[in-house]
Amino acid sequence: MPDRDVASIRLWLRSGQGHAHFAGIGGVGMAGLAFLVGKAGFRVSGCDLVESRITAWLRANGIQVHSGHDAAHIDQSVTALIRTPAVRPDAPEVKRAREKGVPVYLRGAVLAALIEDRASIAVTGTHGKTTTSTFTAQLLSACGRDPSFCIGAEVAGPGVVAHAGRGKQIVVEADESDGTVALYRPETALLTNIEYDHMEHFGSEAEMEDCFRAFARAARRHVIWCADDPGLRRVMAGIGNGITYGLSDKADCRAAVEKMTADETTIRLWWRGADQGLFTCAAAGMHNAVNAAGAAAAAHLYGCSFDEIRDGFCELHLARRRFEQVCDLKGVRVISDYAHHPTEIRALIEVARMQPHRRIIAVFQPHRYTRTRALGPRFVPACAGADHLILAPVYPASEAPLDGGRIEDLHRHFEEAGARNVQLAGSLEDAWARVRTVLQPGDLLLVIGAGDVEIIGQWAAAHLAG
């Protein structure tokens, strides 16, 4: 049965019974989906290669999690296998499921089917979708709606990536990386921005834009989109106006930054020309001001007054690894961040430079050979705000090494641009050793990347605490 067959998934979900096995359950997107499928009445199990806070949270919620992949996990009770794109089609569980006639579904297709008949707000875009979906769920919660959510980050405590609320609404982060975002039919589609990415799946920027266009067209009630973004203006040109947000004076939900410090941002909001007053949240950066405006627009469309939303802004907080402070010890502050695209890294360093610091020391682990090859030269100006940069080997995310996409290729771009104070590390351990040789009191250490580079933040915390 095809991985993307939403019709058959819908029928399976409506049965409310059976045993769903999740291959790659420890990933943030998979774990949240597994949790919600379990709440829908199914027996749920899963497997993954690495133990983590997320697998511990799943076990605490009654989900059986196996260590490692094994065909034996697909026993007679399994009625469906859900896989993440990181688990290859020839993985042991997938092969055994197909041999036994057990349907195999992609994560994104299952989440699309799960929310199809609900009061759903699905958030997508190249950048900011995690933060915008997090802020949306937090605002609805603060306004007393108790929504369900499934977000691709830890948002409500160690390992917590999903919640089954008592309210009618469900907020989900719709991942575009494998194209399954085109399968969604949400009640409300919220699009943050479009910039070419995920070259491992999309052959061109136009192909990626077509995927987002299908997502927007399929919305059953509202389309909310950022009027500041040129990519979205292209996509929405043939669809209709929808509800817009952003810094643009033409936006339905317009934001203007009144004050920004290292720790918080105050914005003035207008709704269709009417001044709604000042709103303050504990997140710095122009990008987060825009993300908060998008969340405010969504919350208002679901019945929250702007007075309620203003109070809710006080409760907004970023998800884990979104400018996350790991420690502040011995005069060194360590920040860990998921940024892995040049645009995201530039925004991260802009916020970092607002913080008290003597120097910014950054260690960056590129994510995927395809992205590193396609965007290589753009990482150079994105990292320009760091005083010292250490490049760690590319995190492959299941990709094979690719000429032009290795860390040596990226380092060459920095050399050709004449960038100074850039070191090439042979491993994460080597990167940490290089960090230790340059780190001094007063420094701000940025640990950047979507792979396993976050371990350097933990090593730094242990070292500074010793």
VENHUPE-V27673 format. One record per helix or strand. SS is the DSSP state (A for helix, B for strand). FROM is the first residue (numbers start at 1). TO is the last residue. Records with the same first field share a line. If there is no record, write none. Layout:
# VENHUPE-V27673
SS=FROM-TO  FROM-TO
This chain:
# VENHUPE-V27673
A=6-15  28-39  53-60  71-73  92-100  107-115  129-142  180-183  205-217  230-236  286-301  306-313  342-352  369-375  378-382  407-416  428-438  452-465
B=19-23  43-48  64-67  80-83  103-106  119-124  148-150  162-163  169-173  188-191  222-226  243-246  253-260  265-271  274-281  324-329  332-337  359-367  388-395  422-424  443-448
